[in-house]
């Protein structure tokens, strides 16, 4: 039986390789090779003394497998050149086979008492994270991640350093895309949904280990329907990966503190370091993890020679993993810009804030208000229980926090005092949970200016504390009434679960887009709908039809849209997007989330409705063409244009083509911006007319300041002038990334008293605050002044 475990892993690896190399659709084989088999192989190293792989070893091994693929992809990304399947596949196979051969002979043997609750948790977590996973088109940050993944696969070594987060959320689709060859929406999201399910299972196992099975089950069921984690479990984002790795790291470190096996210490430190490759949010778990380590060292302080080498080894491995990315990132020019963004735009000015109320609109949109009230009430009860009959101390602190004149300082002090008291009056298990909950609670509610959805970091520990409290309550109930209470709790759970199902899983209607007409009537919300911070809500406008029409060359030229560029860059690849008037097409989507401002007057005056894309009977995307046209638009049904679920796009199909530069140039401005070339339309260059100029820029390094572009028709007299931020002020230079081409259009008015003849066209850049111009250098690096004579314009 034990040998069969190894045998089946080898057989599975061989079959996955055969499918990858010979089956038309390689995605299933790629998913198994990357996200399943390495984890199953790792789990053998975590078997107990009887060489059995229990549920904790199995789930933790799957998390360790995901972490190892992320690290392997990061290392291969550093190698020069593109990331190819022939480079990646042998190393993945070597990882799996090596782990199988070097690992002990083990067998999977799960405790029968845990199978039913484990199956319930898996089914509910999968229902909310996998059902209808491919319905929505890529949204916002998903488009950014996928484009970075495509560029990274093609050999752009700078993409991870411009991401301003940990690299893991880019590395996961990079690995999947490299092996599968093509990718689509649900294929890119599935590994993150898988990680989300692992995170929920990790909460179940952690609660079972720290308290009992009922506590773990309640915590896992609450987290399975948490709106934040449901939404982020359905998109290409880091949150699910960080959840899985941090929860499993706490589980591993707790098991190490109990049994003293150094392999669990190594696994816990490795998982925690890997989670920090996902996002800085993972740092909120460090105090709880550190408490477990310090507690173990203190208990075994007399046997320090036995454990010192294990702790040093674990710390060295974790540090090495972090330095693998953060050392080159620290040396990269964009590091200072990332620090400025996090410190200024997120943390704020270093003062205290009170996000308890300001976070409610977003929290009560992702979750039902009753869910938040229920979890919050259980947390308050849990904070009172350790004091037994001396409730006066915590109650007094709560009252002071409410009535104190300083509404910012009082909640912070109250939280600190409660945590200190709880650390003194609780068991070790409870102390771990309160630290795990309290640190992100203090940080995101009181120290961060713009917390938004990062509030979700308080919930993994919060649901376990709630589960522990409910478990105590159920322990006092008599047997006669337990069935009634359990029945009531099941009905209540279904009621709470319906809200995230209605908001995220079902998509008829798309509630977020039709709010408030289709809002769930049974769920009261105390505030208005928030303005931003939405992720994972269903949305389909039919952009896949636009993609196909571009491939068929039905749509050509330039376009403008009210949809954000993070979306259109993926689906409208092949056309150049402009933010200025006069484009060939306007693509107007309905109920856009992060809408880009457009001129409706221009559309009404100069364009006609050429086509519209129908989604579930409604026109969701309208295509306007410049000039006059047919009387009735062409209708395209998005269902008939949907690709096969296993079909997808290659990296070369999503990366933008070379821009249509008419006249190339090789000028650099300030040593940090290159003018690649330009196109000029001088057909209306006459007195009282205008000159149309399109410039193509490329940043050579991260740009800190926002520079204005000036265009002057100047021969000693200013005959025409247009100064503006690039791309009609929609592409400020501080947002430019090296390697990205920026299309910048200008319409330069010509003075009515201009004489006919040739006039120089001067182009340059200057700082709007200081009015200092950037110096210009030619192709040889020689400075030619603070402006360049781009061309000579014939005034007719």
MARRO-885178 format. One record per residue (C-alpha): residue in three letters; x, y, z. Coordinates in pm, whole numbers, padded with zeros to 5 digits, always signed. Example, Ala and Ser with C-alpha at 12.3 -4.5 7.8 and 13.67 -1.06 7.14 Angstrom:
2
Ala+01230-00450+00780Ser+01367-00106+00714
***
This chain:
796
Unk+00000+00000+00000Unk+00280+00238+00091Unk+00471+00174-00228Unk+00157+00232-00434Unk+00151+00597-00324Unk+00487+00659-00488Unk+00391+00449-00787Unk+00074+00645-00852Unk+00262+00974-00828Unk+00509+00856-01092Unk+00228+00724-01312Unk+00041+01052-01274Unk+00350+01249-01373Unk+00402+01035-01684Unk+00038+01065-01791Unk+00041+01442-01735Unk+00353+01473-01950Unk+00194+01265-02225Unk-00116+01484-02217Unk+00097+01797-02217Unk+00297+01693-02519Unk+00035+01515-02729Unk-00314+01626-02624Unk-00450+01928-02816Unk-00553+02108-02496Unk-00265+02108-02250Unk-00428+02296-01963Unk-00548+01999-01753Unk-00205+01839-01768Unk-00037+02170-01686Unk-00262+02225-01384Unk-00196+01877-01245Unk+00180+01903-01302Unk+00206+02243-01139Unk-00050+02264-00862Unk-00133+01905-00761Unk+00155+01659-00808Unk+00432+01865-00639Unk+00213+01909-00335Unk+00129+01539-00317Unk+00499+01461-00343Unk+00585+01709-00066Unk+00322+01560+00165Unk+00524+01242+00190Unk+00795+01431+00377Unk+00539+01540+00637Unk+00415+01191+00725Unk+00393+01085+01088Unk+00593+00818+01268Unk+00377+00545+01115Unk+00458+00676+00764Unk+00103+00791+00705Unk+00004+01108+00524Unk-00273+01253+00737Unk-00505+01539+00637Unk-00274+01809+00778Unk+00026+01669+00591Unk-00176+01641+00271Unk-00315+01996+00271Unk+00009+02150+00395Unk+00198+01959+00126Unk-00031+02105-00141Unk+00042+02453-00010Unk+00414+02378-00008Unk+00383+02254-00365Unk+00231+02584-00478Unk+00508+02774-00299Unk+00780+02563-00464Unk+00640+02625-00814Unk+00626+03000-00744Unk+00993+02998-00636Unk+01097+02781-00932Unk+00923+03017-01175Unk+01093+03315-01012Unk+01438+03158-01053Unk+01373+03070-01418Unk+01241+03421-01482Unk+01579+03561-01384Unk+01748+03363-01662Unk+01797+03565-01982Unk+01555+03505-02265Unk+01193+03387-02278Unk+01045+03123-02051Unk+00974+02816-02266Unk+00798+02488-02200Unk+01114+02296-02289Unk+01304+02480-02016Unk+01025+02469-01758Unk+00881+02118-01802Unk+01201+01917-01731Unk+01257+02109-01408Unk+00898+02058-01292Unk+00930+01685-01369Unk+01263+01672-01189Unk+01107+01841-00884Unk+00819+01592-00867Unk+01026+01281-00937Unk+01303+01392-00704Unk+01059+01446-00418Unk+00896+01109-00483Unk+01226+00919-00493Unk+01385+01096-00197Unk+01072+01093+00018Unk+00981+00813+00257Unk+00749+00527+00163Unk+00414+00654+00277Unk+00043+00598+00238Unk-00247+00844+00253Unk-00462+00756+00552Unk-00717+01013+00666Unk-00899+00987+00996Unk-01251+00870+00919Unk-01397+01110+01173Unk-01266+01402+00971Unk-01376+01288+00625Unk-01736+01411+00638Unk-01664+01765+00768Unk-01366+01785+00533Unk-01588+01694+00239Unk-01852+01950+00346Unk-01591+02226+00364Unk-01448+02133+00024Unk-01790+02129-00146Unk-01899+02465-00004Unk-01562+02632-00069Unk-01558+02503-00428Unk-01919+02610-00489Unk-01837+02971-00406Unk-01498+02981-00580Unk-01523+02760-00889Unk-01885+02776-01010Unk-01923+03009-01313Unk-01553+03094-01281Unk-01513+03178-01650Unk-01820+03396-01691Unk-01661+03733-01616Unk-01408+03899-01839Unk-01076+04007-01692Unk-01130+04308-01470Unk-00892+04588-01374Unk-00592+04445-01189Unk-00641+04106-01356Unk-00554+04261-01689Unk-00240+04417-01539Unk-00128+04083-01392Unk-00192+03891-01714Unk-00009+04144-01932Unk+00288+04135-01695Unk+00282+03756-01709Unk+00285+03765-02089Unk+00578+04008-02096Unk+00762+03802-01836Unk+00722+03483-02039Unk+00854+03664-02345Unk+01172+03760-02155Unk+01101+04102-02002Unk+01299+04077-01677Unk+01172+04407-01535Unk+00801+04328-01502Unk+00808+04192-01147Unk+00991+04500-01019Unk+00733+04740-01162Unk+00443+04553-01004Unk+00470+04729-00664Unk+00355+04409-00489Unk+00502+04068-00431Unk+00568+03873-00752Unk+00364+03559-00676Unk+00038+03671-00839Unk+00230+03722-01166Unk+00440+03406-01132Unk+00135+03179-01093Unk-00018+03263-01435Unk+00333+03270-01584Unk+00387+02908-01481Unk+00041+02796-01596Unk+00063+02983-01925Unk+00410+02854-02004Unk+00309+02489-01973Unk-00041+02517-02121Unk+00069+02734-02416Unk-00261+02924-02419Unk-00482+03064-02147Unk-00826+03215-02093Unk-01015+03366-01801Unk-01116+03059-01602Unk-00785+02885-01666Unk-00590+03180-01527Unk-00819+03202-01221Unk-00838+02833-01131Unk-00501+02812-00946Unk-00608+03105-00727Unk-00946+02941-00662Unk-00758+02624-00573Unk-00545+02823-00328Unk-00862+02975-00182Unk-01002+02628-00115Unk-00672+02525+00046Unk-00693+02833+00269Unk-01042+02737+00389Unk-00926+02380+00452Unk-00627+02520+00639Unk-00861+02716+00867Unk-01058+02397+00935Unk-00745+02200+01022Unk-00596+02484+01228Unk-00915+02521+01433Unk-00929+02146+01481Unk-00566+02138+01596Unk-00594+02439+01829Unk-00939+02363+01974Unk-01152+02081+01833Unk-01320+01972+01514Unk-01638+02169+01576Unk-01444+02491+01623Unk-01249+02429+01302Unk-01565+02344+01108Unk-01745+02662+01220Unk-01442+02877+01133Unk-01399+02716+00791Unk-01768+02744+00704Unk-01767+03112+00801Unk-01459+03181+00593Unk-01596+02980+00298Unk-01878+03236+00257Unk-01680+03545+00352Unk-01746+03789+00067Unk-01393+03926+00056Unk-01237+03582+00013Unk-01514+03464-00222Unk-01457+03764-00451Unk-01079+03738-00447Unk-01099+03361-00486Unk-01258+03413-00826Unk-00996+03642-00985Unk-00625+03653-01065Unk-00510+03816-00740Unk-00273+03733-00454Unk-00522+03722-00163Unk-00615+03353-00190Unk-00252+03249-00222Unk-00153+03454+00083Unk-00447+03309+00278Unk-00346+02950+00206Unk+00024+02995+00278Unk-00017+03201+00597Unk-00283+02974+00749Unk-00079+02663+00671Unk+00234+02826+00813Unk+00056+02888+01145Unk-00071+02529+01140Unk+00279+02396+01073Unk+00442+02606+01344Unk+00178+02505+01598Unk+00230+02137+01516Unk+00605+02189+01556Unk+00552+02352+01894Unk+00352+02045+02000Unk+00557+01755+01865Unk+00896+01922+01818Unk+00960+01776+01473Unk+01197+02014+01293Unk+01043+01942+00951Unk+00730+02130+01060Unk+00943+02426+01166Unk+01112+02430+00826Unk+00779+02400+00647Unk+00619+02675+00857Unk+00903+02921+00798Unk+00914+02836+00426Unk+00540+02889+00384Unk+00551+03218+00572Unk+00841+03347+00359Unk+00663+03231+00043Unk+00348+03415+00148Unk+00554+03735+00169Unk+00636+03680-00198Unk+00262+03716-00250Unk+00207+04044-00067Unk+00322+04249+00228Unk-00011+04165+00396Unk+00143+03833+00496Unk+00361+04021+00741Unk+00057+04058+00967Unk+00098+03688+01062Unk+00460+03727+01174Unk+00377+03825+01538Unk+00161+03513+01587Unk+00423+03293+01421Unk+00698+03457+01625Unk+00502+03397+01944Unk+00491+03024+01871Unk+00864+03012+01805Unk+00955+03215+02115Unk+00722+03009+02332Unk+00882+02686+02216Unk+01232+02821+02272Unk+01142+02938+02621Unk+00989+02604+02720Unk+01295+02415+02591Unk+01554+02675+02692Unk+01759+02421+02888Unk+01796+02200+02579Unk+01899+02487+02352Unk+02178+02284+02189Unk+01912+02049+02050Unk+01707+02310+01869Unk+01940+02600+01794Unk+02059+02450+01465Unk+01698+02385+01354Unk+01592+02743+01424Unk+01897+02887+01251Unk+01836+02665+00948Unk+01468+02765+00928Unk+01551+03135+00961Unk+01824+03104+00696Unk+01589+02931+00450Unk+01317+03190+00502Unk+01563+03477+00461Unk+01709+03323+00146Unk+01362+03292-00008Unk+01282+03654+00068Unk+01616+03782-00059Unk+01564+03591-00382Unk+01320+03862-00485Unk+01350+04152-00243Unk+01728+04196-00275Unk+01723+04263-00651Unk+01402+04460-00600Unk+01577+04677-00341Unk+01853+04747-00592Unk+01605+04826-00872Unk+01528+05192-00958Unk+01154+05137-00903Unk+01198+05038-00539Unk+01196+05398-00418Unk+00881+05468-00620Unk+00713+05163-00464Unk+00805+05281-00115Unk+00672+05627-00194Unk+00344+05480-00321Unk+00295+05256-00016Unk+00401+05519+00236Unk+00214+05808+00078Unk-00089+05667-00100Unk-00163+05381+00142Unk-00019+05444+00487Unk-00082+05817+00481Unk+00095+06077+00691Unk+00190+05858+00984Unk-00098+05963+01210Unk-00382+05762+01355Unk-00697+05699+01154Unk-01030+05543+01239Unk-01148+05308+00966Unk-01410+05132+01178Unk-01686+05337+01019Unk-01530+05431+00685Unk-01471+05065+00600Unk-01835+04971+00657Unk-01974+05062+00310Unk-01731+04826+00140Unk-01752+04557+00409Unk-02132+04548+00399Unk-02129+04527+00021Unk-01897+04225+00010Unk-02072+04062+00307Unk-02421+04074+00444Unk-02455+04306+00742Unk-02585+04014+00946Unk-02267+03815+00876Unk-02053+04099+01008Unk-02279+04151+01310Unk-02269+03780+01390Unk-01892+03746+01367Unk-01842+04074+01553Unk-02076+03970+01833Unk-01894+03639+01877Unk-01563+03825+01892Unk-01691+04059+02163Unk-01823+03766+02365Unk-01489+03590+02320Unk-01308+03895+02456Unk-01530+03890+02767Unk-01524+03517+02843Unk-01168+03498+02984Unk-01257+03749+03256Unk-01534+03529+03392Unk-01709+03737+03659Unk-01483+04041+03622Unk-01646+04176+03308Unk-01616+04528+03443Unk-01260+04575+03309Unk-01319+04507+02938Unk-01667+04658+02945Unk-01527+04979+03092Unk-01263+04991+02820Unk-01529+04947+02550Unk-01742+05226+02699Unk-01442+05461+02718Unk-01360+05387+02355Unk-01714+05481+02252Unk-01763+05799+02454Unk-01407+05935+02447Unk-01378+06274+02271Unk-01081+06159+02066Unk-01242+05900+01840Unk-00908+05810+01681Unk-00685+05744+01981Unk-00945+05583+02206Unk-01020+05275+01990Unk-00649+05210+01948Unk-00581+05227+02319Unk-00889+05017+02392Unk-00781+04748+02146Unk-00429+04740+02290Unk-00559+04713+02646Unk-00800+04435+02555Unk-00525+04243+02374Unk-00288+04281+02669Unk-00553+04158+02910Unk-00643+03869+02680Unk-00279+03766+02644Unk-00264+03751+03024Unk-00592+03568+03091Unk-00618+03319+02802Unk-00473+02985+02696Unk-00184+02954+02453Unk-00419+02865+02168Unk-00629+03173+02232Unk-00323+03394+02257Unk-00210+03283+01912Unk-00551+03361+01767Unk-00581+03700+01938Unk-00235+03801+01816Unk-00323+03678+01469Unk-00641+03886+01478Unk-00524+04188+01676Unk-00218+04290+01475Unk-00394+04334+01138Unk-00696+04481+01319Unk-00485+04755+01476Unk-00283+04810+01160Unk-00558+04831+00900Unk-00825+04997+01110Unk-00610+05261+01281Unk-00268+05300+01115Unk-00347+05280+00743Unk-00508+05573+00567Unk-00646+05375+00270Unk-00717+05019+00389Unk-00997+04929+00143Unk-01024+04551+00101Unk-00706+04483+00302Unk-00943+04466+00599Unk-00993+04102+00498Unk-00670+04010+00682Unk-00853+04016+01016Unk-01099+03741+00916Unk-00893+03415+00917Unk-00829+03450+01291Unk-01163+03619+01355Unk-01366+03323+01225Unk-01161+03083+01437Unk-01221+03293+01748Unk-01590+03301+01655Unk-01582+02924+01607Unk-01421+02878+01948Unk-01689+03095+02110Unk-01976+02915+01938Unk-01822+02581+02031Unk-01829+02682+02398Unk-02190+02787+02367Unk-02290+02457+02205Unk-02110+02272+02482Unk-02358+02407+02737Unk-02669+02299+02543Unk-02854+01992+02655Unk-02879+01694+02423Unk-03255+01733+02386Unk-03226+02077+02234Unk-02905+02030+02036Unk-03081+01909+01723Unk-03309+02213+01728Unk-03014+02447+01776Unk-02818+02278+01499Unk-03118+02307+01269Unk-03150+02678+01345Unk-02778+02727+01281Unk-02801+02546+00945Unk-03094+02765+00837Unk-02907+03076+00952Unk-02596+02966+00763Unk-02792+02914+00442Unk-02941+03261+00487Unk-02594+03415+00532Unk-02448+03213+00242Unk-02718+03320-00002Unk-02589+03678-00003Unk-02236+03604-00138Unk-02382+03346-00376Unk-02625+03605-00515Unk-02352+03871-00539Unk-02061+03668-00677Unk-02158+03326-00816Unk-02484+03367-01002Unk-02475+03622-01284Unk-02840+03673-01384Unk-02860+03956-01305Unk-02514+04100-01246Unk-02616+04252-00914Unk-02320+04487-00881Unk-02401+04639-01222Unk-02776+04669-01163Unk-02764+04792-00803Unk-02994+04887-00635Unk-03276+04754-00853Unk-03167+04391-00805Unk-03014+04414-00458Unk-03111+04130-00221Unk-03416+04265-00043Unk-03374+04058+00274Unk-03029+04197+00349Unk-03027+04540+00510Unk-02731+04769+00444Unk-02661+05067+00671Unk-02493+05287+00408Unk-02481+05379+00043Unk-02287+05187-00217Unk-01912+05267-00201Unk-01742+05436-00494Unk-01447+05199-00550Unk-01272+04885-00426Unk-01468+04615-00614Unk-01315+04281-00710Unk-01467+03955-00830Unk-01822+04071-00900Unk-01970+03922-01222Unk-01930+04133-01534Unk-01944+04049-01904Unk-01969+04316-02172Unk-01881+04099-02473Unk-01520+04210-02520Unk-01437+03867-02658Unk-01639+03962-02969Unk-01425+04275-03015Unk-01116+04056-02988Unk-01241+03826-03263Unk-01346+04115-03488Unk-00997+04262-03457Unk-00842+03925-03546Unk-01062+03917-03857Unk-00950+04275-03941Unk-01310+04393-03933Unk-01208+04653-03676Unk-00898+04853-03773Unk-00740+05186-03685Unk-00761+05361-03350Unk-01024+05343-03078Unk-01137+05515-02761Unk-01347+05363-02485Unk-01511+05432-02152Unk-01365+05103-02025Unk-01035+05125-01835Unk-00720+05041-02034Unk-00637+04748-01803Unk-00933+04569-01965Unk-00913+04691-02323Unk-00538+04626-02350Unk-00617+04255-02326Unk-00926+04232-02548Unk-00865+04510-02802Unk-00506+04418-02874Unk-00416+04504-03232Unk-00570+04851-03226Unk-00407+05163-03086Unk-00602+05326-02807Unk-00633+05702-02793Unk-00770+05926-02520Unk-00810+06224-02750Unk-01092+06319-02990Unk-01096+06189-03346Unk-01047+05813-03304Unk-01174+05573-03572Unk-01394+05385-03323Unk-01563+05432-02989Unk-01630+05118-02781Unk-01890+05207-02516Unk-01970+04947-02247Unk-02272+04952-02018Unk-02245+04981-01638Unk-01870+05025-01641Unk-01709+04997-01299Unk-01403+05224-01330Unk-01528+05446-01610Unk-01298+05656-01829Unk-01436+05994-01927Unk-01532+06033-02293Unk-01702+06298-02505Unk-02061+06192-02568Unk-02112+06507-02776Unk-01843+06402-03021Unk-02001+06057-03057Unk-02344+06205-03126Unk-02210+06453-03384Unk-01945+06255-03573Unk-02014+05882-03525Unk-02281+05627-03603Unk-02376+05309-03418Unk-02211+05040-03631Unk-02269+04735-03409Unk-02374+04620-03065Unk-02284+04310-02866Unk-02571+04128-02698Unk-02520+03954-02363Unk-02821+03766-02223Unk-03059+03965-02443Unk-02922+04311-02360Unk-02684+04533-02555Unk-02381+04552-02327Unk-02120+04694-02566Unk-02184+04942-02849Unk-01940+05000-03134Unk-01948+05348-03288Unk-01772+05416-03618Unk-01661+05756-03739Unk-01869+05909-04018Unk-02207+05818-04155Unk-02316+05459-04202Unk-02602+05209-04214Unk-02935+05284-04052Unk-02947+04983-03820Unk-02649+04841-03627Unk-02517+04488-03661Unk-02603+04268-03363Unk-02343+04022-03233Unk-02449+03757-02982Unk-02166+03705-02737Unk-02266+03342-02681Unk-02204+03249-03044Unk-01863+03412-03028Unk-01749+03244-02707Unk-01445+03028-02754Unk-01432+02665-02648Unk-01372+02645-02270Unk-01031+02486-02330Unk-00922+02739-02594Unk-00716+03041-02502Unk-00465+03300-02619Unk-00091+03279-02668Unk+00138+03543-02524Unk+00215+03686-02867Unk-00160+03731-02926Unk-00206+03963-02627Unk+00113+04170-02636Unk+00065+04498-02827Unk+00203+04513-03182Unk+00463+04764-03290Unk+00312+05114-03309Unk+00248+05264-03652Unk+00524+05525-03637Unk+00551+05729-03955Unk+00888+05894-03897Unk+01123+05734-03638Unk+01351+05947-03420Unk+01621+05882-03160Unk+01601+06175-02922Unk+01614+06138-02544Unk+01477+06391-02295Unk+01652+06436-01962Unk+01821+06100-02009Unk+01503+05920-01904Unk+01246+05953-02186Unk+01294+05857-02551Unk+01096+05997-02842Unk+01057+05695-03071Unk+00897+05885-03357Unk+00593+06073-03474Unk+00316+06106-03731Unk+00203+06444-03859Unk-00107+06555-04047Unk-00054+06903-04192Unk-00346+06898-04435Unk-00518+07174-04233Unk-00199+07367-04153Unk-00323+07710-04264Unk-00394+08041-04091Unk-00673+07967-03845Unk-00638+07591-03902Unk-00453+07330-03702Unk-00175+07074-03718Unk-00235+06719-03587Unk+00071+06557-03431Unk+00105+06209-03279Unk+00417+06147-03071Unk+00536+05805-02953Unk+00724+05806-02621Unk+00904+05544-02417Unk+01032+05578-02060Unk+01389+05460-02002Unk+01349+05449-01624Unk+01074+05510-01365Unk+00956+05871-01383Unk+00891+06055-01056Unk+00758+06388-01187Unk+00475+06468-01425Unk+00608+06651-01730Unk+00416+06862-01976Unk+00475+06825-02350Unk+00509+07149-02546Unk+00464+07180-02922Unk+00561+07516-03073Unk+00542+07649-03426Unk+00823+07894-03365Unk+01073+08084-03579Unk+01129+08372-03340Unk+00753+08431-03332Unk+00506+08185-03177Unk+00271+08097-03467Unk+00114+07799-03290Unk+00134+07641-02947Unk-00007+07341-02759Unk+00117+07250-02410Unk-00050+06961-02228Unk+00007+06646-02030Unk+00056+06339-02255Unk-00242+06168-02417Unk-00484+06450-02342Unk-00380+06436-01974Unk-00479+06069-01941Unk-00125+05927-01940Unk+00087+06135-01698Unk+00459+06059-01713Unk+00467+05943-01348Unk+00267+05637-01460Unk+00496+05545-01749Unk+00684+05217-01725Unk+01001+05143-01921Unk+00930+04934-02228Unk+00574+05067-02277Unk+00503+05285-02580Unk+00281+05585-02505Unk+00072+05730-02787Unk+00049+06107-02736Unk-00174+06316-02966Unk-00182+06693-02998Unk-00381+06933-03212Unk-00180+07254-03253Unk-00383+07561-03355Unk-00225+07793-03613Unk-00260+08166-03560Unk-00489+08345-03805Unk-00217+08598-03893Unk+00041+08333-03983Unk+00213+08392-04316Unk+00249+08113-04567Unk+00579+07933-04577Unk+00789+07693-04369Unk+00781+07710-03988Unk+00989+07493-03752Unk+00800+07257-03521Unk+00970+07241-03180Unk+00891+06970-02927Unk+01007+06939-02567Unk+00911+06862-02209Unk+00910+07064-01887Unk+00822+07028-01521Unk+00488+07198-01466Unk+00576+07305-01111Unk+00921+07449-01179Unk+00882+07518-01555Unk+01229+07371-01597Unk+01276+07205-01935Unk+01436+06866-01990Unk+01753+06877-02196Unk+01745+06687-02526Unk+02018+06459-02664Unk+02052+06311-03012Unk+02129+05951-03107Unk+02500+06003-03025Unk+02421+06135-02678Unk+02513+06494-02767Unk+02292+06759-02608Unk+02109+06967-02867Unk+01927+07204-02631Unk+01602+07202-02435Unk+01382+07139-02741Unk+01416+06951-03068Unk+01321+07076-03412Unk+01107+06781-03509Unk+01007+06894-03856Unk+00925+07199-04069Unk+00558+07263-04132Unk+00441+07419-04459Unk+00173+07677-04385Unk-00058+07688-04686
***
